[in-house]
Amino acid sequence: MAPRRPSASASSPVSDMAENDSDSAKGGGGRASDPLLVMSVEKAFRVLHAFDATRPTMSLTQVAQVVGMDKSAAQRFTYTLEKLGYLRKDPETKRFELTVRTLDLGHHYMRSNALLERAMPYLMHLSKETEETINLTVLDGTEIVFVSRFMSRHVLNTDVSVGTRMPAYCTAPGIAILSRLPIDDAMALLDRTDLRPYTPHTTWRREDLQAKLERAAARGYATAFEEYYHGDLSVAAAVLGPTGVPVGAINIAVSRSRFTAQEAEERFSPLVVAAAGSVSLGGRLPGVQASTAYGPGRG
């Protein structure tokens, strides 16, 4: 069944969205105060982001409620996104869902990102040499995002995939990245974070996190032992850009059923520090000797 089109008396989706921009500019708050921000584009992305594991399909009424717009506006946005191929409307239930086309942006990111391209040989080598789970993550706001992941045959945390987000403060990659920022910048980011314990082992109080950042900065790597997932031991080091600013982190994750925290730290910290140093654009990380440079063709 073809998508329902607006009646002849209705205005077009494009003109309606333009009017919606004007309405948003009147009451949109801080975002509308930016004269270059196209509010209709922002709202279209809000519609797409409304779909997730807890809401894989939604009715038009649900889309309007979740996104925070009236039903008429929701109809225009869902219609446009359906016509562009990013949403599918079930002809029987009238419910919307994301289509495979929404993967396109992620695919283009994976194929064009310079950090991923530079890191990939080292990630693959770490995966082959250790046979453990290897991740590359980047910081986005107060969270880390997994942009590459090589799973161990021991299969740890199968619900984590490329695109998964986690709080920076209770993950080894997040702490590794924050430890390479100026301390005032790192603490300001933590102040914007909803700090809370995910497990009994989570470091979440501000003063404890500051001490953890200082330790990680001093030794060149960070650890997180069962701070977000029970049984998860993680060791990470930051990847630096040419000016020394952290652009991501490499971590090795293992299961507590196979390693103690001390064993994981002693065995894998030199590997992640050396790998991150080799990927870093400004050369190796401070404290990494030339003889420990890690990567294909080196031990």
N, C-alpha and C positions, 0 to 999 in steps of 0.2 A: 504494500500500500504506500502510495506517495505521501511525503510529509504534508501535513495540513498547511495550506497557505493562508495568509491574512486575507480577510475580506476586502473587496474593492474599496470599501469606505474607510478602511484602516490605513494609517500612514505606513510608509515603507520601513523595514528594519533599520536601514541606514539613517533615515531622517529621525526616526524615533530615538536611536542611540545618540544622535547629535543633540536632541532635546534633553536626553538624559544627562549628557555631559553638562549642559547648562544648569540643570537642577542640582547636580552634584556640586557644581562650583559654588552654588549658593549655600549649601549646607554640608559640604564634604569635609570640613575641618582642615587639618594640616595638609593632607594630600592635595586638596583642591586649591590650596594657596600656591602651588607650584604651577606657574603659567605654561610650562612645557609638558606637564603630565596630561596625557589623553585618558580621561576617566573611563571611557567606554572600553578601551583596551585593558585597563586595570580590572574592570568588572568582568570582562570575558575570562581573564585568567582566574579570577575568584570563582567563577562558575566551574571551570575545569578542576581547580584545586579542591572543590567541595566533594568530589568523588574520591573515595579511598576504601581501605579494607572494611571499614565499618559501614560505609555507604556505597556499595558497588553499583547500585541502581537507585534512581530516585524519580519520583513523580514530579510534575511541574510545580506543584504546591510545596513539596519538600525542597526543591532547588531554591525557590523563593525564600523559604524560611531559613535555610542554612546560610545562604549568601547574604541575606538581609536586603532584599529588594521586593517590590510589589510583584504580583503575579503577571501583570502585563509586561513589565520589564523582563522578567524571567523568561517569558514566552519568546520575546524578541531575541534574547541572547542564546537560548537553547536552539531556536530555529536557525539562527546564523551559524552557530557552531556545528549543527547537524549538516547544514548545506556545505560547510567547509570540510566536513569529513571527520571532525574530532569527537562528535557525539553520535550515538545511534539511538533511535527511538523505536522501541518495540511496538509493532503495529497492533498488537492485541492488548498489552498491558498499559501502553502509553508511557512506560517508564524509560528513562534515559540511562545510558551507560557510556563510558569512554570507549573509543575505538583504538585499533592498533596504530592509527596515525599519530596518536599522542606520544608514541615512542620516538618519533622522528627527531624532536629537539634533543633528546638524550643521546640518540645515535650520532647526531652531528657534533655534539659536545665530545663524545668519546673519540671521534675521528679527527677532531681539529684541535684538541687541547694539548698545548706544548708540554705541560707537566706530565700528563699521561704518557705521551710519546717518549719522553726522556726516561721516565721511571720504568716503563714496561719491561725492558730486558733485565733490570735488577729485581723486579718483583718476581718474574718468572724464574730467575736463578735462585732467589731465596726459597721459592716454593719447591723447586726441584731438590735443593740441598737439604732443606729441613723437613719436608713433607708435612709442614704445619700450615695453618691458615695464615695467609699474608694479605694485608689490606693497605690500600692507599686512600687517605681521607683528606678532605680540605675543610677549612673553617667557613661557615656561613652563618653570620650573626652569632648567636650563643650556642650553636650546634656544630657538630662535625657531620659531614656527609661522605658516605662511602662512594668513591668514584672508580675503584677497581678492587676486585676481591678474588683471591685464589683459595678455594676451599681445600682443607685437609681431607685426606681419606678417612680421618677419624670423625669428621663431620661434627663441627661445633657450631651451635647457634644457626641452624639452617633457615631461620626466619630472617636472618640478616642478608641483604642482597645489595647490589649497586643501587644507590639512591636512598638507602636507609639513613635516617637521621638519628642522632643520639646527642644528649647534652654533652657539651665539651668538658665540663668540670669533673665528671665522674668516669671519664674514659682516658686511657693512656695516650691516644693520639691527641685528644683535646688538651690535656695537661702539657704534653710535649710542645704543642704549638704555642699555647699561652705562655709557657716558660721562656720563649724566645722573643716575646713582646716586651716593651718597656713595662715595668711592674705597674705603673699607674694605669696604663692602657688595659693590661690584663685584669686588674682589680675592677676597673670601670665596667668591663664586660661581665665580670662575675656579679657585679651589683645589678645588672640588668637581667640576671638569670633567676629563675625560680629554683632556688637551692633547697633540696630536700633529699632525704636518704631513700635510695631505691632498695638497698639491702642493709643488713646490719654492719656491713663493711664499707659503706659509702662515706667518703670524706666530703662533707658538705658545709661545714661551718666556715665562715669567711677567714678567720685567723688560721685555721688548719689548712685551708686551701692555699693561702699565701705562703705558708711554710713549705707546702708540697711543691709549689711553683719554684721556690728558691732552691730546693733540693734538686729538682729536675734540671734547672738552669746550671747548677754547679757540676752535675755529673754528665750532662748531655743527653739524657734519656729520661723517660717517665714510665711509671708502672701503674697498673690498676688491677688489683686482685679482688675479684668478686664484688666490684663496686656497682655494676649495673646488672650483670647477670650472675646468678649463682653458678659457681664452678668454672668461671671464665678467668683466666690469667692472661694479662696482656702487657707487652713491653713495646714501647714506641719511641721513635726519635723524629724530630722535625726536619723537614726539607726546607732549605733556605733559598731565597732568591738572590740575585746578584748584589743587592744592597744589604743582605743579612736579615731581611724580613721573612718570617716563616710563610711558606706558600702551601704547606701540606704536611703530612706525616706518614711514615711507614710503620706499621706495627705487625708483630707476630702474636697470634692468639692461640693458646693451648688450653687443654682441660686440666682441672685440678685433679681429676682421677688418674692422670698420667704423670704429672709433675707437681712438686711442691712449689710454693711461691719463690723460695730461694733458688731452687734448681732452674726455674724458668728465667729468672733475672740473670743468673750467672751464665747460663748457656746462650740466651738470645739477645741480651743487651749489646754485646759487641757486634753482633750481626746487623741489628737494626741501625746502630750508630754509623757503622761503616757504609751500609747501603744508602742511608739518607745522606751521608756526606758525599757519596759518589754522585747522587742525583742532584744535589744542591748546585745551583748555577755559579755560586761564588767559590766553588772548590769544596774541600772537605770541611766538615764541621770542626769547630775548635776542639782540640784535644785528640783528634783522630790522626794517627801517624800515617805517613805515606805507605808504609808497609801493610796497613790494614785496609787499604782501599778495596772495596768489595764489588764484585760484579762478574760478568761472564769472562771466563778465562783466568780468574783469580780465585784464590782459595778463601 
